[in-house]
Amino acid sequence: YDEENDVIVLSEDNFDEVVESVPLLLVEFYAPWCGHCKALAPKYDELGEKFAGIDSVTIAKIDSTANEIDVDGVNVKGFPTLYFFKGDSKPEAMLYNGGREVDAFVSFLEKNAATPFTLDDAGDAGADEL
């Protein structure tokens, strides 16, 4: 799958396949022109980097202005809208209403992951050296 900063880029062509193939998926539905989406982007990219080595959690995004998907429970009325798809409840989507900071996302994903994981904080230090 295509990636930007360790965040999988979804499209209408691969959306269902990704949802079915991963244990826990957090998806940002965004619009490229949206100011709130642009503000979230660096935090969401950081989240993607944190989970790059965690097979049980996938961070993804989809440009809602360029892709149409028809998924039960997904109703995007504003941007950004975040949904998660978890284990046995897939393909049923659940709206994410938590905080929009990296720590809030991590805490939420820790509580909802079917398989426990440990984030390697040492990997974050290298990101500042780019």
C-alpha positions in Angstrom: 0.0 0.0 0.0 1.1 3.6 -0.6 2.3 5.3 2.5 3.1 8.9 3.5 5.2 9.2 6.7 4.2 5.7 7.8 0.5 6.4 7.4 -1.2 4.1 4.8 -3.0 6.1 2.1 -6.3 4.5 1.4 -8.5 4.8 -1.7 -11.8 3.5 -2.8 -9.9 0.8 -4.6 -8.1 -0.6 -1.5 -10.3 0.5 1.4 -12.2 -2.8 1.9 -9.0 -4.9 1.5 -7.1 -3.0 4.1 -10.1 -3.0 6.6 -10.3 -6.8 6.2 -6.6 -7.4 6.5 -5.6 -5.7 9.7 -6.6 -6.3 13.4 -7.2 -2.6 14.3 -7.4 0.3 11.9 -7.6 4.0 12.6 -8.7 6.0 9.6 -8.7 9.8 9.1 -11.2 11.0 6.5 -9.8 14.3 5.4 -10.1 17.0 2.8 -6.8 18.5 1.4 -8.2 22.1 1.8 -9.3 21.6 5.4 -7.5 23.8 8.0 -8.2 21.4 10.8 -6.9 18.5 8.7 -3.7 20.4 8.0 -3.3 21.1 11.8 -3.8 17.4 12.6 -1.4 16.1 9.8 1.9 16.4 11.7 0.4 14.7 14.8 -1.2 12.0 12.7 2.2 11.5 10.9 3.9 11.1 14.3 1.3 8.6 15.2 2.0 6.6 12.0 5.7 6.7 12.8 5.1 5.4 16.4 3.0 2.4 15.1 5.2 1.7 12.0 6.6 -1.5 13.6 3.3 -2.6 15.3 1.5 -5.2 13.2 -1.6 -5.2 15.3 -2.4 -1.5 14.7 -2.6 0.3 11.4 -2.8 4.1 10.9 -4.4 5.2 7.7 -6.0 8.2 5.9 -8.3 8.7 2.9 -9.0 11.8 0.9 -12.7 12.0 1.1 -12.9 14.6 -1.7 -11.3 12.2 -4.2 -12.7 8.8 -3.0 -16.2 7.6 -2.3 -16.7 4.6 -0.1 -19.9 2.9 1.1 -19.3 1.4 4.5 -22.0 0.8 7.1 -21.6 3.2 10.0 -19.3 5.7 8.2 -20.9 9.0 7.9 -18.5 11.8 7.2 -20.1 15.2 7.7 -17.1 17.3 8.5 -13.3 17.1 8.3 -11.3 15.5 9.7 -13.5 12.6 10.8 -11.8 9.6 12.4 -13.2 6.1 12.5 -11.7 2.9 13.8 -12.3 -0.7 12.7 -11.6 -3.3 15.3 -11.3 -7.1 15.2 -14.6 -8.9 15.1 -16.6 -5.8 14.8 -15.3 -5.2 11.2 -16.5 -4.0 8.8 -18.6 -2.0 11.3 -17.0 1.3 11.8 -16.9 3.1 15.1 -16.5 6.9 15.4 -13.4 8.1 17.2 -14.4 11.0 19.5 -11.2 11.1 21.6 -8.5 13.8 21.8 -6.6 14.9 18.7 -3.1 14.7 20.4 -0.7 11.9 19.8 -0.9 10.7 23.5 -4.7 10.6 23.3 -4.5 8.4 20.1 -1.9 6.1 21.7 -4.0 5.7 24.9 -7.1 4.9 22.9 -5.3 2.4 20.7 -3.7 0.7 23.7 -7.2 0.2 25.2 -8.7 -1.1 21.9 -6.0 -3.3 20.4 -6.8 -7.0 20.4 -3.1 -7.7 20.8 -1.1 -5.8 23.4 1.8 -3.8 22.1 4.8 -1.9 23.4 5.9 1.3 21.7 9.7 1.8 21.3 10.3 5.4 22.4 13.9 5.1 21.4 12.8 5.1 17.8 11.4 8.6 18.2 14.7 10.2 18.9 16.0 9.6 15.3 13.1 11.5 13.8 14.6 14.8 15.0 17.9 14.2 13.2 16.4 14.5 9.7 
